[in-house]
Amino acid sequence: MENYSASLNNVFHALADPTRRAVIAKLGGGSASIKELAEPFGLGLPTFLKHIKVLESSGLIASEKVGRVRTCKLRRANLTAAEKWFDQQRTVWESRYNNLDNLLTTLKGEENES
């Protein structure tokens, strides 16, 4: 469980930044070079590479250098930890909302009997 929490923390940290989320979205369509990924942001390459490093260390992307071009690809399997966490939260909150609905229905019925 501790490793699960650590990887989940890293994933959420990486996804907390809009630039990194945009990189993930772009890579969802396929591999891309660092240059292609950096173009829309207007950031200097050193600054953009910091974002890439965070994404790599979280395990969300992998990069490979061939010649002078570094290409990144999405590691979809590593999004699974976040997906499972959201599914668990959805289940918990659906149960809570169902309980609240039942309580409100019961209270409304008691109010109508008075």
C-alpha positions, 0 to 999 in steps of 0.5 A: 500500500505504501508503494501505491501511495507513493506512486499515486502522490507522484502522479497527482503531483505531475498532473497538478500543473497545466503544462504537464497535463497538456503534454500528457494530452498531446502524448495521448495521440502518440509519441512526439519530440521535445521540440514538438511538445514545447512549441505551444508553451513559449517556454525556454527549453531548460524550463520545459525540460523540468516539466518533462523530468517531473513527468518521467520521474512520475512514470507517466512518460518515457523518453528516448534519444535517437541522434539529436532528437529526444522523443517522448511517449505516454506510459498509459499503464502508469495512469492506472493508479490515479484511475483506480483511486478515482473509481474508489472515490466515486464508489464511496461518494455514490454510496454517501449520496444514496444514503443521503437520498434515503434519509431525505426520503424518510424525513419527507415521509415523516413530515407528511405524516405529521 
